[in-house]
Amino acid sequence: MSRTIIALDFSTREQVISFLKQFDEPVYVKIGMELTYACGLEMVREVKGMGHKIFLDLKLHDIPNTVKGGMKNLAALGVDIVNCHCGGGIEMMKAAKQGLIEGTPEGQEVPKLIGVTILTSTSQEAMNNELGIPGAVLDTVVHYAKNAKEAGLDGVVCSVLEARAIHEACGDDFLTVTPGIRLAGGSVDDQKRVATPELARKQGCDMIVVGRSITKAENPAETYRMIEKEISDGRI
Ligand code: C5P
């Protein structure tokens, strides 16, 4: 299975279709709020119909009852991974999971549920001074991951730099999905806690999320293949 999830951060259906045409086989894609708010959930159904696997990244964060209802409706779409913010607390995460179970049509697999820990665009300084969370980012991320595990989630979204500590605290089969991936020498953009695909492999990350490094590349399909190789077996 592909370990690289391509973030389809586009605003039109045309951009998505022409981007995906460059790939010969089905890939794992991430559909987030930019595309969903522009094209609606119809886009999810269309991309799924093309055979691609989907991580629907809508990062739910609300009172437990509302998150449960939202997840129930997302489960009906037949996506592979969905997420919610760990910051919503254990009761909210449990409700999210319950909503997914209730909303999954008979005979289909329940989508994997992962929790967003501390965004990879958040620095330690911003976490301390703006969010009011003291201490090191690593400690908060591991604390959130333990909460997610207790709530029955399948894994978390974290930076490459935290994946090893999360596996140590929550077990090897607890998924670590890591954005903030940049190719050596590439532009960091708005991300703060970044790493290369090679470091992701060394740190034991299960899956990496790559957006601009692929979507803005001169040859996205070739860049994707190169990254997939780097994360999977270390040979480029
Ligand atoms: O372009 P880039 O590779 O930075 O895109 C990263 C993607 O991963 C974006 O779609 C962003 O929303 C998402 N993401 C993230 N950090 C998180 C969770 C999701 O960057 N903690």
Residues whose N, C-alpha, C, O or C-beta is under 5 A from the ligand:
A	BS01	C5P	A7 D9 G32 I118 L119 T120 V157 P179 G180 I181 V209 V210 G211 R212 S213
